[in-house]
Amino acid sequence: MPLKQAIIFAAGPGPRLKPWTDQHPKALALVNGKSLLQRNIEYLQQYGIREVIVNVHHFADQIIDEVSRHEGWGSKITIADESAGLLRTGGGLKKVSGFFNDTDPFVVMNVDMLTGLNLDKMLAFHQAGGAQVSMAVTKKLTSRNFLFNDQGRLCGWINTQTGEQKLSRADHPLIPKAYSCVNIFQPGTLNLVSKEGVFSIIELYIEIAKHALVLGYDHTGDVHVDIGKPEAITQAEALFA
């Protein structure tokens, strides 16, 4: 089935992007004159995805105004307003589960990254593997990584700085990979998640992986920039016109 729908997480306060985020949401940080939100909506359009939900919290009114002013940049944008309380990525995704249709896979991604990842290739991988969720990952490790077995199945998560670890399966060996914040979900996946309220997407993935197949899609070598710090804007401007 084709990809038609997506959610872009844009609610977080973006503390690493200060001083911009003292007065603006991270979603509206500019790369060569286009906001991160606009760039990611246009990225999804390349793959036929024109129904997008955007969750908002930090300076929510600025994002809502920008989407309205540009008429969604040609996409149908639905706002999930978390102004009353930030639900984090897991809680925010669970809250909007009713937005997604019952027949097609959908994309889940963060606004504060830009990527050249080919979603058509990732979808083919996802469907061939029979996964409930496919997560884009790379071999470029960070301090926090997801853990996969030698078949590419998600087994857990680790913070190498604190030693904190969350496991869904006790497989060996466990291979760490860095999370790229782009995912493909099968319809109905969120019904496997019993948690409600405020929780992280890490907890959501671990819970799903206890019941269903979650695979890592390794796209090492693709252009991919985490816009986590102001200096990353300069890096992104050299890569994205």
N, C-alpha and C positions, 0 to 999 in steps of 0.2 A: 504494500500500500504506500502511496506517496506521502510526503510530509506536507501538512497544511497549517499546523498550529504550533505556537511556541510561547514560552514565557521567558521574559528577560527580567532578572532580579536587579532592581534599581533602587531599593529602599534603604540600603545601608548608609551610615553616616560618612564613610570614607575617610577615616582619620589619617591614613597614610598620604592622602592627597592634599593635606593642609599646605598652604593657607587657602587654596581654592574652596575647599569644603567648609570653611568658616562662613561663607556667604552664599554658597551654591551647592546643589547636589552633584555627586561625582558623575552622574549620568550625562551632565551637560558640559563636562570638561571638553575642551576643543582640541582636535588633532587636525591640523591644516584646514581650519575653518569649519569643520563639521564636528558636531558633538558625538561622544561615544554612543549615545542612544541612537542617533540618526544612522551612524555607521553600522551598528548591529542590526537595525531594522532593514537597511539596504542589503546587508550581508544575507539575511534570511530570505529576502526577496529573490536573490539569485537562485534559490532552490525552490521557488514556488510557494514560500510561506508568507501569507499576507494576513493572517489572523494572529495577533500577538497580544498577550496580556503583559502589562508592565506593573510591577508592584512598586509603591512609592511610600515614603515616610519622611526622610530628611529633605526639607525644602520641597515638599510634595507639590505645592502650588506652582513652583517654577516648571516642574516637569509637565504638569497638566496643561499649563499655559502654552508651553513649547509644542507639545503634541497637537493641541488645538490649532495653534497658529499655522502649523505646517500641514494640517489635515492628515496627520499620521504618516507623512512622507509617502503617501500612496497605499498604506496598509490600514486595515481596520484594527485600531488600538483600543483595548479595554484596560481601564485603570483599576487596579486592586489597591485601594487606599488603606494603608496601615498607619495613618496619622495618629490614631488613638493608642497605638502600641505596636512596636516593631516585633514581628513574629519570627525573625531570622529566616534563613533560607528554607529549612525543612518545614517549619510551621506555615510560612507563606505559601509554599507549594501545596501543602495539604489543604489549606483553606480554599484554594481556587480549583480543586480537583473537578468540580462540576463544569468548569469552562471547557474542558477537553471532550471531544466527541468519543463515541464508543467504538469507532471503527479504525481510526488511523493512529499511527505512532506520532509522537510530538517531541519537540525539542525543548530542553531546559538549559539556559545559559546565563552567565553573569554579564552585566553591562560593562564592567571595568576590565575588559580584555578585548583585544582585536586579534583576529586569526585568519589564516589562509586555509584552514582545515576544509577539505572537500566533504560536504555533508552527503552528497550522493554516494561516495565511496564508503562513508561511515554507515549509511543506511543499508547498503548491500552487505557489509560485514555483520551488522546487527541482525538482519533477516536471515542470512546464511547460518549464523550461529544459534538462532532460536532463542536469543536473549530476551529477558524481560526489560532489562536496562543495559545500554551500552554507554560506557563512560570514556571520553577522550582523555588519554594519558600520554606522557612522554617519559623517556629515560632520564631527563634532566631533573634530578632530585632536589627537593626543598627540605625544610625542617619538618614538614608534615606531609606524609605520603600515604597513599592507599596501598594495600598489600594484596597481591594476586598469587594464585598457585601457578604451576608451570603450564597449565592449560588456559591461562588468562582469566580465570574466574576470581571474582572479588572474594577475599577472605577476611579483610579487616583494614585497619587504619592505625598509623603510629605517629606520634610526635617524638622525633628523635632528640629534641632538646630536653623534654621533661620525662620521657620514658613512658608517657601515657599510651595505652594501646586498647583498641576495641576490636574484638574478633567476632566473626559470624561463623567461621569454620576453622577447625584446627588442622589445616593441611600443612604439609612441608614439602619442599622449601617454600618460604614466603618471599615474593619478589616485590620490592618497593617500586612504585611508579608515581610520578608527579601528576596531579590533577589539573586538567586544562579548562575546567568549568564549562564544558559543552557535553550534552548528554542527549540520548534518544531513549524515550520511554514508550513501552507498549501501552495501548489503551487499557484502562482498568488497573494499572499498576498501583496507583495510590490507594486502592482498596485493601492492599496488603499491609498498609501502615495504620497501626492502631493509635499511635500517638496523636495528640491534638495540642493546640496552643503554641508555646514558644519552644522551638528546638532547631538544631542545626541539620543541614542536609547530610552531614556525616552520619548522624544517628539514623536518618531516613534510609540511606543506602545500606547500612549494616542490618537494619530490620528487614528490608526487602531481600537482602542476600541470604538471610536465614531460611527463606521460603522459596526463592526463585533464583534463576540464573542471571547474574550480573557480570558482564564481560568488560574488560578493558580494551579499548581500541587504541593501539599505539600509533600515534601520528608524528613520532619523532622526525624532525627535519622540516616540518611545515613552519612557515612564518607564524609566530604566536607571541604576543606581547601582553604581559600582565601590567595594566596601567595602575600600579599600586603606589607609585611614588612620582613626584613631579618630574624627575629626570627621565622617567619612562615615556613621557609625552614626546620628548626630543627623539628618543629611540623610535617611537611609533611614527613620527612625522617623516623619518627617513625611509620608512617601509610602506606607508599607506598614503597615497597621493590624495 
